[in-house]
């Protein structure tokens, strides 16, 4: 085969593994590999510093690993993906370009327009077609049903035909509030930044958030080390406190592996296998193991399937016609006396990460009850988190957090007053606001906004059977007019960055 006849395999920044479908079965002799570092993509959003560094550094490291393995690699820094491909094809007289199907709708449409051949994406355990086929068998879509189907068909955490431990679900053991004993939490090992990391930082635009400190793996070997570290140190206590929040501990026992899976440095199957083995070896309890596998095999795969089933119209979802902007406090442009919000923003600024309850019940809950525009909220979270991606954020933000899809994703809005935050965090102890109060200058904004949210959307939500108790309680409130006044004041102060 002549050099000019070699096909080019285009690898994107979330496909960083030699086992991706487009490289599988190929050798260094029969293809060249293209990477495009797109200036347009880098400048398309105000990315967190650690997020933009993570993706470009991981892509650069993987390209260097392929060179070391003997591959011919063309790493292009171009104004756009289109321009990078055009220059590559001209310079190498390329006749065929193939890529693994991107993880975004727009990415696939781009490759179709550019005439790039696509092979299926193999970074998930349930492909889009398989998920669509499963959904056709369901009268109602429930993640729990999908999760059980996944475990059965893939034989994950199963004892014959029954679930390990005798139950499918150990959520009841996994909702403990944060312990008050001042315990220490597993420390994450840091990976020293190398020359590639420093070169990437030099050429990327200045952005916001703390500089990279080696928290996030940028190579497969680092990701494997982080996986081993989590299974040994974090997994045993992960389950019990997976929903807890602490001011001075940003991750508790969470794995911090989501970015590695989303970039392709780890495959979900190897993560699940390592976690399941810990249960079989007796080094981690069933509630932690099942709780973590539920997140990866259940929730992560469910979100992936829903994204492809509902795109592209899903991105326009706005059930409540919410139109408020992202508040300055979320952007780090204002301070706040709400300790839970200050804490989550600080965690995000410092690490490019918060765990799922801070995302859902601090950021998402406030955005829902205030009425922040769903698309603005999704873009903000996508650009802010190291593990963000459109397929991740669309169902999680538009559906789960904001109910912008009108209930396609969840059976009721995840709105909550301050009582939940008081139970599941230590933020309320020294806060200026009282989670038990609905009205008054010291009333918790979450509590005020919760009742106001139910009131404002009574026409659309009161028929929801899962909210019958809440609406019964709402109808008995004697201070509803005061709540409305206080809520208007809270929204105004939040918009001005003065809350």
N, C-alpha and C positions, 0 to 999 in steps of 0.2 A: 504494500500500500504506500503510495507516494505521500510526502508530507502534506501537499495541498489537498489531498483527498481525505485527510483526517476530519472527522466531524468534531465540532466544538461543543462541549458540554458547559452550559451556562449555569453557574452555581450562585444562588442568592444568599444573603446574609443570615437567613434562618434555615439553611440547609447544610450545616457544617459538619458533615459526617461522610466518610468514604462509603458507607452503606446506603446512601440515598439512591433512589431508584434510577436516577439518570447516570450514576457512576457504577452501579452494580453490574458485574459481568464484564466491565471494561478494564483494560490495562493501561499502564502509562504509555505504551507504544501505539495504541490505536485511537487515541483521542487527545485533544488539547482542552484545557479548562479555562473558562472565562469568568472573571469576577469584574463587576462594574461598581465602583464607588461613585454614586450619583450625587453631584452637588445639589441638584434640584431636590432630591429626597432629603438630604441633610438640612437644607434650608426651608423645608416645607412646613415644619412645626417648631415651636420653641422647646426642643428636647431637653430633658434633664441631662446635665453634663455626664453623669455616670451611664445613662442609657445610650447616648450617642457614642461614647467611648467604647462601651461594651460591644456593641454590634460591629463597629468598624474594626476594633482591635481583634475580636474573635474571627472576623472574616479574613483579616490580614494574617493572623496566625495560621489559620487553616490553609490559606494559599501557600504559605511558607512550608507547611508540613507536606503538601502535595509536591512541591518542588523537590523537597528532600527525598520523597519517595520515587522520584524520577519522572513525574508528570511535567509536561510542557504547560506552563501557566501564563496566562496573559491577565495581569491585574491592572485594570483600567481605572483611572480617575478622570471622570468625564462630567460634562455639564448636565447630562441626563442619561437614563438607561438607553434611550434610543440612540443617542450620540455615541455612547460607549460601544454598543453593538455594531453600529455603522463603521466606526474606525477599526474595530476588530476584524470585521469581514473584509474590509478593504486591505488591511495590512497582511492578512493571511490567505486571501483569496478563498474564503470559506464558502463551501457549497451547502453544508448542512449544520444547523444549530439545534440542539435538543436541550430541554430543561425539565427538571421535575416540576410538576404543576405547583405554582406558588400558593401560599397559604391565604391569599386575599383574592377577592373577586376582581378588583382592579388589576392586580398583577396578571391574572390569567387572561383578561381581556387585552392587556398590553401585548402579551406574547402572541395571542391570536392575531392581533393587528400587525405585528412585526414578522409574522410567518415562522415563528419558532415552534418546532415540534415539541409536544409535551407528553411526558409519561406520568402515570399516577403518582400522587404523593403518598409515600409509605411511612410517614412519621407518626401515624396514629394507628390505633388498634381496630378502629371501626371506620372504614372508608365512607365517603359521602353517599355512595350508592347503596352500601349495606345499611346505613342509617335510614336512608329514605325508604328502603324496603321494609325495615323493622317498623317504621312509623306508620306504614300502610296497614299494619296489623292491629293498630291501637285505636280505640275510640277516643281515649284521652291520653295526652302526652304527659308522662310522669318520669322524672329522672330516676326515681326509685325502681320503676319497672325496667328501665333501660339498664341500670346498674346490675340488677339481678340477672338479666339476660346476658350481659357481658361476662359476668362471673361464671355462669353456667357454660357458655359456649367456649370460653377460653380456659376453663378449669382453673380459676384463680381463687385461692382461699376456700377450696371446696373439700369436703370429706365425703367422697362418693357423690351422691346427688344432693347432699345437704351442706349448708354452709358451715365452715369451721366455727367452733364455739357454740353451735346450735342456734345461732341467730344471724339474720342478714344485717342487722343494724344495731350498733352500740352507741347511738347518739345520746341516749339517756346518761351514759357515763362520761360523755365528752362535752359537757356544758358547765363545768365548774367555774365559779368566779375565781379571780386571781388569788393565789395564796397570800396570806399576810405575814408569813414567817421570814421574809427577807432572804429567801433562798437564792442561790446563784443559778444562772441558766447556762446551757451549753454555749461555749464561746466558739465563734467561727474562726478557723484559721485564715490568715490573710496570705494571698499569693503576691510575692514581690513583683512590682511592675518592671518589665524588661524594656529593652531598647525599642521594640515594636510598640509597646504601650506608650512610651514617651514620644515617639515619632507621630503616632496617631493624635495624641493630645496637642502636639505642636501645630498640626495642620487643620484641626477642627475649629470651628468658630467658637468664640466665647459664649457660654450659656449660663444657666442658673443651677443652683444646687452645689453640694460639696464635691470636690475633686475625687476621682477614683482613688481608692486606697487598697485595692486588691481583694475586696469583698466578693466580687462577682467573677466566677470562672470565665476565662476567655479561651481556654483550650479544653479538649476532651480529657486530657489527663488530669487537669485541675477539677473538672466536673466530676470525674470518677472519684477523686479524692474527697470532694465535698459530699458525694453520696455515701461513701464509706463512713465519713465523719458523722453524718446525720443518723445513719442506722445504728451506729455504736453509741452515740451520745444524746441525740435529740429525740429519736423515735420512742424510747421507753416512756417518756412523760408527755409526748406530743398530744395524745388523745384527750386526756382529762382537761387540759388547759388550752385546747386549740381555739376556743372562742374568747379567751380572756385577753384583757388589754392592761398594760402597765405603762406609766409615764416614763420610767427610766429603763425600760427594756423593750427594744423595738421589734424583736422577733420571737421571744420566749423560746419554745422548742420547735418552731416551724423549720422546715427543711431548707428553705431558700434555694430550691432546685428548679423552680418554675422557669427562670430565665434560661437555664441550661437545656431544659426540654424544649422550650420554645425556639431556641436557636439551632436545635439539632445536635448539640453536643452530647446529649443523653437521649436514648429512646425510652418512651414510657414503659416498654416491656421489661427493660433491665432494671428500672427503678422499682417497678411492682415486684419483680422476682426477688430483689434484694430485701425489700420490706417483708414480703411473705416468708422468706427464709428465716428472718429474725424471729418470727412467731414460732416456726417449726423448731428452731434451735433453742427456744426458751429464753431469748434475750430481750423480747419485747412483748407486752401483753396484747391480748386480742383487741381490746378497745382502741388502742393506739394504731395497731396494724390495720384493722378494718377501717378506722376513720381516715387514715392516710390513703389507703387504696381506693376508698370511696371518692376522694378528691381527684385522683388521677384517672382511674379506670371508669369512674362514674361521671363526675361533674365535668372534668376537662374534656372528655370525649363527647359528652352530651352537648356541651357548648359548641364544639367543632361541628357536630352534625346539624344542630339547629341553624348555625350561621349559614351553611351551604343550602339548607332547605328553604330558608327565608330570604336570602339575598336575591336581587339588590334592593328591593323596595323596603326592606326592614330598616335601612339606615334613616329613612324619613319618619320613623315612628314618633308620634308626639300626642299621645292619647289625651293628656290634660291641657294641651295647647300651652305648655309652659314656655316662658319667654325671658326669664331673668338671666342676666349675665353671670359669669363665674365671679364669685365674690373676691375682693382683693386679698382677704386673709388666705384663701386657698393658693393664691399666686405668690404668697410671701411678701405682699406689698402693704400689708397692714397687720397690726397686732390685734389680739383678741383676749378678752377675759374668760372665754370658754376654754377651760383647761383641756378638755378632750380634743377639741379642734386644734388648739395650740400644739398639743402633743403629737397628733397625727401629722400635722404640717411639718413639725420639726423632724419627725422620723423620715418623712418623705424628702425633705430638703437634704438631710444628712446621708441618706442611703439610696434614694430612688425607689423606695419600697415601703409598704406597710402591709400587714397581713390582712386576710380577707374580711375580718370583722371591722377593722378600722375603715376599710374601703366601703363596706356595705352600710354599717350602722353609724359611722361618724360622717364621712364624706357623702355617701349616697343618701342616707337618711335626711341630712340637712338639705341636700340638693332637691330631693323629692318634695319635702314639705314647704320649702321656700318657693319652688317652682322654677328652678334653673333649666334653661333650654337643654333638652337631652343631647342634641348634637354637639353643643359647646362643652357639655360635661364629658361626653365620650372622648372628644378630641383632647381635652385637658388631661384626662386620665391616661389616654394612649401615649401622650408625649411625656408624661411625668414618671411612669413606672418602668423599671428596667425590663419587666416581663410583659410589657404592653404590646398588643398587636390588634389589628382590626377584628379578627375573628374572635379574639378573647373579649374585647371591650364591647362589641355590639350587643351580644346577648346578655352579658353581665351587667352592663351599665344601662342600656336602653330597656332591657327586659327586667332583670332581677332587681336592680337598684331603683330605677325610676318608674317602672310600670308604664313606660311610654308605649309599649305594645298592647296595652289594654288587657293584659292577662294571658297572653300567649305563652309567656315564659313561667310565670308564677301565678298561683291562684288568688293571691291578694297582695296589695302593696306592702313593702317592708318599711312601713312608717312606724316610728316608736317615739315615745316621750323619754324624758330623762331617767325614768325608773330603770329601763334596761341598761343604760350607760352606768348608772349608779351600781347596779348589781354586777356588771361584767368588767368594770374598770376601777382604778383607784383615783380617777380624775376628779370625781365630785367632792372628795374630802376637803380639798383646799380651793374650791371654785367659788367665785363671787356669786354664782347662781345656785338656787335651790331646786333640785330635780323634782321636789314634791309640789312646787308652786306653779300655777298656771298664769297668774296675773301678778302685777307689781313689778317694781324695778329690779328685784332680785329673782324673778321667776326664770326658771331654766328655759332658754329659747327653744330647746327641743320639745319640752312639755307644752309650751304655748303653741308652737307651730303644729304639733301633732293634732291637738284638738281643732285648731283652725283649719288644718288640711281636711279632716273628716267633715267639718262643717261646709267648707267651700265645695267639696265634691260629693255632697250628700246625694244629689240626683243620680250620679253615675255609680256610686259605690254602695249605697244603703241596701241594695238588693243582693249584695254578695253575702252568701250565708256564713262565710268565715269572718264577717265583720258585724254580725248581728249583735253580739255582746257589746262591742265598742259603740255601735250606734244607739243601743239601749242606754248606755252610760252617758253618751252625748246628750240625749234628749232630757236627761235629768239634771244637767248642769244649769245652775242659776246665774252664772257669771259669763254666759256666752258672749254677750256684747262687749264685755271688758276684754275677753280673750281676743276678739276680732281687732279691737283697738291696739292691744299689746302686740299682736302678731304683725299688724301693719307697721308698727314702730320697729319691731325686730327686723323685718325685711328691709326697711329703709336704712337702718343702721348697718346692717350687714352689707348692703349694696355700697354704702359710703365708706366701709372699712372702719366703723366706729362702734363695734359691738364687743 
